[in-house]
Amino acid sequence: MDILLWGVLPYLVALTLIAGLAWRYRYDQFGWTTRSSQLYESKMLKIGSPLFHYGLFVVLGGHLLGLLIPKDWTDRVITQETYHAIALTAGTIAGVACLAGIAMLIYRRRTTGAVFLATTKNDKLMYVVLVAALVFGIIATLTGGTYPDGTEHNYRETVSIWFRSLMVFQPNVHAMAESTLQFKVHILIGLALIALIPFSRLVHAFTVPLHYVFRPYVIYRSRDSHTPTPSQARVRGWDPVGTTDKDKGQR
């Protein structure tokens, strides 16, 4: 079972993600969107959406730092106690902010009639899996540091080693199997969420407008107050003959 869950399943999920994105781009480019509902309601969206997204950015950044950077490297800079305190504080705050934001978005979607009518079964499934991943992530952060017998557990010596081993196609199944139950459940839900991305509105995460950073500047020029606007300028080509100011003076 460990080989199936931690040695085979991650690659199946990665294959599903890549193939799903390719299929979605090939056959559903017009559906590659968040299906924004801002026109229906914007007050709660202005609060819930930034709260969720900024919290999520911090959560993802913390995941990448904790999973990609080996423990030996950080031990040369800060102590394990300091690292744990920073990760616990920042991770908990970001996770709670992210969870609060998505709770507000779900409440908005459920109580606003037009938004609720635009909600699909796929959206409901996505929200369930996303909330579960956040909840169990917070639980793993707060309670995953010890085994049931009370001994200490460091995810950077289990989960992180397993994650990096996947990247070199030599999955260290034993390292992940030694992790606590909280982290195992969190990882499995996270894999389910990744597999769901190509078939849900979460696909918009792969359409970040990075080209805006490299596009040419848009030049704005102020209009000269003495320059007549197009509506003020006379189009003499259509003036009736004999009705100019000179003709009127002659009359």
C-alpha positions in Angstrom: 0.0 0.0 0.0 2.9 2.4 0.8 4.4 1.8 -2.6 1.0 2.5 -4.3 0.3 5.6 -2.3 3.7 7.2 -2.2 5.5 5.7 -5.1 2.9 5.3 -7.9 0.0 7.7 -7.1 2.1 11.0 -7.2 3.2 10.2 -10.8 -0.4 9.3 -11.8 -1.5 12.6 -10.4 1.2 14.5 -12.3 0.3 12.7 -15.5 -3.4 13.6 -15.0 -2.4 17.2 -14.4 -0.3 17.5 -17.6 -2.7 15.5 -19.8 -5.7 17.3 -18.4 -4.2 20.8 -19.0 -3.2 19.8 -22.6 -6.8 18.4 -23.2 -8.4 21.5 -21.7 -6.2 23.9 -23.8 -7.0 21.9 -26.9 -10.7 21.5 -26.6 -11.9 24.0 -24.1 -10.0 27.3 -24.4 -13.1 29.3 -24.0 -13.8 27.5 -20.7 -10.3 28.2 -19.4 -11.5 30.8 -17.0 -12.6 31.5 -13.4 -16.1 32.2 -14.6 -16.1 35.4 -12.7 -19.3 36.4 -10.8 -18.2 39.9 -9.9 -21.1 41.4 -11.8 -23.6 39.7 -9.5 -22.0 40.7 -6.2 -18.8 42.6 -5.5 -18.8 43.7 -1.8 -17.9 40.4 -0.2 -15.8 39.4 -3.2 -13.5 42.4 -2.7 -12.7 41.2 0.8 -12.9 37.4 0.5 -10.9 37.0 -2.8 -7.8 39.0 -1.7 -7.8 37.3 1.7 -7.9 33.9 0.1 -5.4 34.5 -2.6 -2.8 36.4 -0.6 -3.1 33.8 2.2 -2.7 31.0 -0.4 0.4 32.6 -1.9 2.1 32.6 1.6 0.9 29.0 2.1 2.4 27.8 -1.2 5.6 29.7 -0.6 6.0 28.1 2.8 5.3 24.7 1.3 8.0 25.2 -1.4 10.6 26.4 1.1 9.9 23.6 3.5 9.9 20.9 0.8 12.7 22.0 -1.5 15.3 23.3 0.9 17.1 20.6 2.8 17.2 20.8 6.6 21.0 20.7 6.6 21.0 24.0 4.7 18.7 25.9 7.0 20.5 24.6 10.1 23.6 26.5 8.9 21.6 29.8 9.1 19.0 29.4 12.0 18.3 26.8 14.7 15.6 24.2 14.3 13.6 25.9 17.1 13.6 29.2 15.3 12.7 27.6 12.0 9.8 25.8 13.6 8.5 28.9 15.4 8.6 30.9 12.2 6.9 28.2 10.1 4.3 27.5 12.8 3.4 31.2 13.2 3.5 32.2 9.5 1.8 29.0 8.4 -1.0 29.2 10.9 -1.8 32.9 10.2 -1.7 32.3 6.4 -3.7 29.2 6.6 -6.4 30.8 8.8 -6.5 33.8 6.5 -6.9 31.6 3.5 -9.6 29.6 5.2 -11.4 32.7 6.2 -11.3 34.0 2.7 -12.7 30.9 1.1 -15.4 30.6 3.8 -16.5 34.1 2.9 -16.5 33.2 -0.8 -18.6 30.1 -0.1 -21.0 32.0 2.0 -21.3 34.6 -0.8 -21.9 31.9 -3.4 -24.5 30.2 -1.3 -26.5 33.3 -0.3 -26.3 35.3 -3.5 -29.0 33.9 -5.8 -27.4 34.7 -9.1 -24.0 33.4 -8.0 -25.5 30.3 -6.6 -27.3 29.6 -9.9 -24.0 29.8 -11.7 -22.4 27.3 -9.3 -21.8 23.8 -10.9 -21.4 20.4 -9.3 -17.8 20.6 -10.3 -17.4 23.9 -8.3 -19.0 22.3 -5.2 -16.6 19.3 -5.4 -13.6 21.7 -5.8 -14.6 23.7 -2.8 -15.0 20.6 -0.6 -11.5 19.3 -1.6 -9.9 22.8 -1.3 -11.4 23.4 2.2 -10.4 19.9 3.3 -6.8 20.5 2.1 -6.6 23.7 4.1 -8.2 22.3 7.2 -5.9 19.2 7.3 -2.9 21.4 6.5 -3.6 23.5 9.6 -4.1 20.4 11.6 -0.9 18.9 10.4 0.9 22.1 11.2 -0.4 22.3 14.7 -0.5 18.6 15.7 1.7 16.8 13.2 4.9 17.4 15.1 4.6 14.4 17.4 3.8 10.7 16.9 1.0 9.0 18.9 3.6 7.8 21.4 4.8 11.3 22.1 8.1 11.2 20.2 9.0 14.2 18.0 8.4 14.2 14.3 10.0 16.6 11.8 8.3 16.7 8.4 11.6 17.9 6.8 13.1 14.5 7.6 10.2 12.6 6.1 7.8 14.4 3.8 10.5 16.8 2.4 12.9 13.9 1.6 10.0 12.0 -0.1 9.0 15.1 -2.1 12.5 15.7 -3.4 13.0 12.1 -4.2 10.0 12.2 -6.5 11.6 15.0 -8.6 14.6 12.7 -9.4 12.2 9.7 -10.1 13.6 7.7 -7.1 10.6 7.9 -4.7 11.7 7.3 -1.1 8.6 5.5 0.0 10.0 4.6 3.4 10.5 8.3 4.3 6.9 9.2 3.6 5.7 6.1 5.4 7.5 7.3 8.5 5.5 10.5 8.6 2.5 11.1 10.9 -1.1 10.4 10.0 -1.9 14.1 9.8 0.6 14.7 7.1 -0.4 11.6 5.2 -4.0 12.7 5.0 -3.0 16.2 4.0 -0.8 14.9 1.2 -3.5 12.6 -0.1 -6.0 15.4 -0.2 -3.5 17.7 -1.8 -2.9 15.1 -4.6 -6.6 14.9 -5.1 -6.7 18.7 -5.5 -3.9 18.7 -8.0 -5.6 16.1 -10.1 -8.8 18.2 -10.0 -7.1 21.4 -11.3 -7.4 20.8 -15.1 -11.2 20.0 -14.8 -12.2 22.9 -12.5 -12.0 26.7 -12.4 -8.6 26.3 -10.6 -7.1 25.9 -14.1 -6.9 29.7 -14.2 -3.8 29.5 -11.9 -1.9 28.6 -15.1 -2.9 31.7 -16.9 -1.1 34.3 -14.8 -0.6 37.4 -17.1 3.2 37.4 -16.8 3.4 39.1 -20.3 2.2 42.3 -18.6 5.6 42.6 -17.0 7.4 42.6 -20.3 4.9 44.5 -22.5 5.9 48.0 -23.8 4.8 51.0 -21.8 1.4 52.5 -22.5 2.0 56.2 -23.2 -0.6 58.7 -22.0 -0.6 62.3 -23.3 -2.6 65.1 -21.9 -4.9 66.9 -24.3 -3.9 70.5 -25.0 -6.7 72.8 -23.8 -6.3 75.0 -26.9 -6.6 72.1 -29.3 -10.2 71.6 -30.4 -11.7 68.2 -29.8 -13.0 66.3 -32.8 -16.6 67.3 -31.9 -15.5 71.0 -32.0 -13.5 70.9 -35.2 -15.5 71.9 -38.3 -15.7 69.4 -41.1 -15.7 71.9 -44.0 -16.1 69.3 -46.6 -19.9 69.2 -45.8 -20.5 72.9 -45.4 -23.4 74.0 -47.6 -22.3 76.5 -50.3 -23.0 80.1 -49.4 -23.3 79.7 -45.6 -19.7 80.6 -44.5 -19.1 83.5 -42.2 -17.7 85.5 -45.2 -20.8 84.9 -47.2 -23.0 85.9 -44.3 -21.0 89.2 -44.0 -21.5 89.9 -47.6 -25.2 89.4 -47.3 
